[in-house]
Amino acid sequence: MQPETKPSIRPADRVSDVKEYYFSTKLREIVRMKADGADVISLGIGGPDRPPHRSVISTLAEEAVKPDTHSYQPYVGLPQLRQAFASWYSRFYGVSLDPDTEIQPLIGSKEGILHISLAFLHPGDAVLVPDPGYPTYTSVSNLVGAKIYKYDLTPENGWYPDFDLIERTVPLDRVKIMWLNYPHMPTGTPATLDIFRKAVDFGRHHGILIAHDNPYSFILNREPLSILQIPGAKDVAIEMNSLSKSHNMAGWRIAMLASNPQFVQWVLRVKSNVDSGQFRPMMEAAVNALSLGSDWYDSLNDTYARRRVIAEKIMDALGCTFDPAQRGLFLWGRVPDSEKSGQALADRLLADRHIFITPGFIFGSQGDRYVRISLCATEQRLSEALDRING
């Protein structure tokens, strides 16, 4: 008798539409290299390597030992956390937000990208995604079954969207969301009120949600801007923000989004069916972090400024060119014409010098001839990398 043939179990199509995150696979390779004795200097990932302010850690510890702080928490976060976010926006961006109706805490901005996509997109709806841009905009859009239209960001246009070109080349009647991110990752292009104004006008004219991702506005930047500073922006825009970069709290997963009450409620409908709130002591500590004054950001940026000087020397040593006006946690450079691609340079640097930098192709086709250096390494390690390249 022939053995019974059993049907095989297959994953959903959406699993085939996305790849494992680049850094997930690359870090496994680096772990193997280290296991073999290699001293790999990682200049790839933008994960802050310093702790939050000590008062923030103290608040976490004090709250965590209390017996009544370990239960499920509200899906909308603590009232004091929403108020702290509102006060933060008022002090540093000049934006007024109602903490009860216009703010939703998030377990990180990456979570917010998924929640916004689930709340606003039908399967088959289209989205506008920047190229180069944060890969999660593309992967989440694929996961929810959206049609992706890439809009090119080019040095000729200052790495800003060409809205006229988008209107001529994209069937905008299908587009429901445009992803925007300034200061821009990976290029470091600073935000401007002019580009925010154009984006809000574009969204209003075409009935497109402008989803602005704003985690880098305090890094090496003396004038943090928000798209919500534009009159009427709340009608068509959602802004996400995060404590990951601005307060060295990447692993804490504390973020937020802000918009009009209806948009926030729609996102909450999704979020409340996905998670069960955040750990109360972390939210209490985030309240403390959001109350810090300008001295915190000045100290943070003094460190990054010193690191940036060495990162620029590394770019020069690699023969790469870059715009010194860049903001944020990274330095974005164009590889010399003698290089086949940014990936070729990055791969050779890892193999020959045991230095990991990020090739620009992972952010889209417009990044193919670029590499990115993270400032999330000590001055000592950055200097060691420079010596290896020059040696």
LINGILIN-V91613 format. One record per backbone hydrogen bond with DSSP energy under -0.5 kcal/mol. NH is the residue of the N-H (numbers start at 1). CO is the residue of the C=O. E is the energy in kcal/mol with one decimal. If there is no record, write none. Layout:
{{NH/CO/E} {NH/CO/E}}
This chain:
{{6/4/-0.6} {10/8/-0.5} {15/12/-1.7} {16/12/-0.7} {16/13/-1.0} {17/13/-1.0} {18/15/-0.7} {24/21/-0.8} {25/21/-1.6} {26/22/-2.5} {27/23/-2.4} {28/24/-1.1} {29/25/-1.4} {30/26/-2.1} {31/27/-2.5} {32/28/-2.0} {33/29/-2.1} {34/30/-2.7} {35/31/-2.3} {36/32/-1.4} {37/34/-1.8} {38/33/-2.5} {40/38/-1.1} {41/354/-2.7} {42/40/-0.7} {43/41/-0.7} {43/356/-3.0} {47/45/-1.1} {48/46/-0.7} {56/53/-1.3} {57/53/-1.5} {58/54/-2.3} {59/55/-2.0} {60/56/-2.0} {61/57/-2.4} {62/58/-2.8} {63/59/-2.4} {64/60/-2.2} {65/61/-1.2} {66/63/-1.0} {69/66/-0.9} {73/276/-1.0} {77/74/-1.7} {81/78/-0.5} {82/78/-2.1} {83/79/-2.4} {84/80/-1.9} {85/81/-2.4} {86/82/-2.2} {87/83/-2.6} {88/84/-2.3} {89/85/-2.4} {90/86/-2.0} {91/87/-2.6} {92/88/-2.4} {93/89/-1.6} {94/89/-0.8} {94/90/-0.6} {95/89/-1.8} {97/95/-0.5} {99/97/-0.7} {101/98/-0.7} {102/98/-2.8} {104/257/-2.5} {106/255/-2.6} {108/106/-1.4} {112/108/-1.4} {113/109/-2.2} {114/110/-1.4} {115/111/-2.5} {116/112/-2.8} {117/113/-1.9} {118/114/-2.6} {119/115/-2.1} {120/116/-1.7} {121/117/-1.8} {124/145/-2.7} {125/122/-2.3} {126/174/-2.5} {127/147/-2.6} {128/177/-2.7} {129/127/-0.5} {129/149/-2.2} {131/151/-2.0} {132/363/-0.6} {133/363/-1.9} {137/134/-1.6} {138/134/-0.6} {138/135/-0.6} {139/135/-2.3} {140/136/-2.5} {141/137/-1.3} {142/138/-2.3} {143/139/-2.1} {144/140/-1.9} {145/142/-1.3} {146/141/-2.9} {147/125/-3.2} {149/127/-2.7} {149/147/-0.5} {150/148/-0.5} {151/129/-2.4} {152/150/-0.5} {153/131/-3.0} {154/152/-0.5} {157/154/-0.9} {158/155/-1.6} {159/154/-3.2} {160/157/-1.3} {163/161/-1.0} {166/162/-2.2} {167/163/-2.3} {168/164/-1.4} {169/165/-1.6} {170/166/-2.0} {172/170/-1.7} {174/171/-1.9} {176/126/-3.1} {177/126/-1.0} {178/209/-2.9} {179/128/-2.9} {180/211/-2.6} {183/189/-0.7} {184/189/-2.6} {186/184/-0.5} {188/184/-2.7} {196/192/-1.8} {197/193/-2.4} {198/194/-2.3} {199/195/-2.1} {200/196/-2.5} {201/197/-2.4} {202/198/-2.5} {203/199/-2.7} {204/200/-2.5} {205/201/-2.5} {206/202/-1.9} {207/203/-1.1} {208/203/-2.0} {209/176/-2.6} {210/236/-2.8} {211/178/-2.6} {211/209/-0.8} {212/210/-0.8} {212/238/-2.9} {213/180/-2.6} {213/211/-0.5} {214/212/-0.6} {214/240/-2.4} {219/216/-1.4} {220/218/-0.7} {221/218/-0.7} {229/226/-1.7} {230/227/-1.6} {233/230/-2.3} {235/232/-1.3} {236/233/-1.6} {237/233/-2.2} {238/210/-2.2} {239/258/-2.4} {240/212/-2.9} {241/256/-2.3} {243/254/-2.4} {247/243/-1.5} {249/243/-1.3} {249/244/-0.6} {250/244/-0.8} {252/249/-1.0} {253/249/-0.8} {253/250/-0.8} {255/106/-2.2} {255/253/-0.5} {256/241/-2.3} {257/104/-1.8} {258/239/-2.2} {259/102/-1.3} {260/234/-0.9} {264/260/-2.2} {265/261/-2.2} {266/262/-2.1} {267/263/-2.1} {268/264/-2.3} {269/265/-1.9} {270/266/-1.1} {271/267/-2.8} {272/268/-2.9} {273/270/-1.6} {274/271/-2.0} {275/271/-2.1} {281/69/-0.5} {282/279/-0.7} {283/279/-1.8} {284/280/-2.7} {285/281/-2.2} {286/282/-2.1} {287/283/-1.8} {288/284/-1.4} {289/285/-2.3} {290/286/-2.6} {291/287/-0.7} {291/288/-1.1} {292/289/-1.4} {296/293/-1.2} {297/293/-0.8} {298/294/-2.6} {299/295/-2.3} {300/296/-2.4} {301/297/-2.5} {302/298/-2.0} {303/299/-1.5} {304/300/-1.8} {305/301/-2.5} {306/302/-1.7} {307/303/-2.0} {308/304/-2.5} {309/305/-1.5} {310/306/-1.1} {311/307/-2.5} {312/308/-2.4} {313/309/-1.4} {314/310/-2.0} {315/311/-2.3} {316/312/-2.4} {317/313/-2.5} {318/314/-1.8} {319/316/-1.4} {320/315/-2.6} {321/334/-2.0} {324/322/-0.6} {326/323/-1.5} {327/188/-2.6} {328/219/-2.1} {331/373/-2.2} {333/371/-2.7} {334/321/-3.0} {335/369/-2.4} {339/336/-2.0} {342/368/-2.8} {343/368/-0.5} {345/341/-1.7} {346/342/-2.6} {347/343/-2.9} {348/344/-2.1} {349/345/-2.3} {350/346/-2.0} {351/347/-2.4} {352/348/-3.1} {353/349/-1.6} {354/350/-0.8} {355/349/-1.5} {356/41/-2.9} {357/355/-0.7} {358/372/-2.2} {359/357/-0.5} {360/370/-3.2} {362/359/-1.2} {363/360/-1.9} {364/361/-1.8} {367/364/-1.8} {368/365/-1.6} {370/367/-1.8} {371/333/-2.3} {372/358/-2.7} {373/331/-2.7} {374/43/-2.6} {375/329/-2.7} {377/375/-1.1} {382/378/-2.5} {383/379/-2.5} {384/380/-2.2} {385/381/-2.3} {386/382/-2.2} {387/383/-2.5} {388/384/-2.4} {389/385/-2.1} {390/386/-2.4} {391/387/-1.7}}
